[in-house]
């Protein structure tokens, strides 16, 4: 049985804030966050339009969760650097 790859992703809000998360389908997750589908994060409600600005494939959920934690510890400047390198 093959499982879908996991992704670390980042979304930019209309005001420029960055939200980091993990998902097996970042495009679907963005639609959820934008309110097109149910299940978006409460932290992003009313903050749209949202833009998917970064995604990085991971081998499994555990790796994605660790990367998410580490990514959230970065400064905004470091996150912006990662976005520009993609």
C-alpha positions as CSV (number, residue, x, y, z in Angstrom):
1,X,0.0,0.0,0.0
2,X,1.4,3.4,-1.0
3,X,0.5,6.4,1.0
4,X,0.2,9.9,-0.4
5,X,3.3,12.1,0.2
6,X,3.0,14.8,2.9
7,X,3.8,18.4,2.3
8,X,4.9,21.3,4.5
9,X,3.1,24.4,3.1
10,X,2.9,28.1,3.8
11,X,0.0,30.4,3.0
12,X,0.2,34.2,2.9
13,X,-2.9,36.2,4.1
14,X,-4.2,39.4,2.5
15,X,-2.4,41.3,5.2
16,X,0.9,39.5,4.5
17,X,1.0,37.2,7.5
18,X,2.3,33.7,7.0
19,X,0.6,30.5,8.2
20,X,2.4,27.2,8.1
21,X,0.8,23.8,8.0
22,X,1.1,20.2,6.7
23,X,-1.2,18.3,4.4
24,X,-1.2,15.5,1.8
25,X,-2.9,17.9,-0.6
26,X,-1.9,21.6,-0.2
27,X,-4.2,22.8,-3.0
28,X,-7.2,21.2,-1.3
29,X,-6.1,22.6,2.0
30,X,-5.9,26.1,0.5
31,X,-9.5,25.7,-0.7
32,X,-10.5,24.7,2.8
33,X,-8.7,27.7,4.3
34,X,-10.3,30.0,1.7
35,X,-13.8,28.7,2.8
36,X,-14.5,27.0,-0.5
37,X,-14.5,23.6,1.3
38,X,-15.3,22.9,5.0
39,X,-12.4,22.3,7.4
40,X,-10.2,25.4,7.2
41,X,-8.2,26.7,10.1
42,X,-10.0,29.1,12.4
43,X,-6.8,31.3,12.5
44,X,-7.3,32.1,8.8
45,X,-11.0,32.9,8.8
46,X,-11.7,36.3,7.3
47,X,-8.0,36.8,6.4
48,X,-8.3,36.1,2.7
49,X,-7.7,36.0,-0.1
50,X,-5.1,33.5,0.7
51,X,-2.1,32.5,-1.5
52,X,-0.1,29.3,-1.3
53,X,3.5,30.6,-1.4
54,X,5.5,27.5,-0.4
55,X,5.3,23.8,-0.4
56,X,7.9,21.1,0.3
57,X,7.3,17.4,-0.1
58,X,8.0,15.2,2.9
59,X,8.3,11.4,3.0
60,X,5.8,10.8,5.8
61,X,3.6,12.6,8.4
62,X,6.2,12.4,11.2
63,X,8.8,14.1,9.0
64,X,6.3,16.7,8.0
65,X,5.3,17.4,11.6
66,X,8.9,17.8,12.7
67,X,9.6,20.1,9.7
68,X,6.5,22.2,10.6
69,X,7.6,22.6,14.2
70,X,11.2,23.7,13.0
71,X,9.8,26.0,10.4
72,X,7.5,27.7,12.9
73,X,10.6,28.5,15.0
74,X,12.2,30.5,12.1
75,X,12.1,34.2,12.0
76,X,9.9,35.9,9.4
77,X,13.0,36.9,7.4
78,X,14.2,33.2,7.3
79,X,10.7,32.1,6.1
80,X,10.7,34.8,3.4
81,X,14.2,33.6,2.3
82,X,12.9,30.0,2.0
83,X,9.9,31.2,-0.1
84,X,12.2,33.2,-2.4
85,X,14.5,30.1,-2.8
86,X,11.7,27.9,-4.0
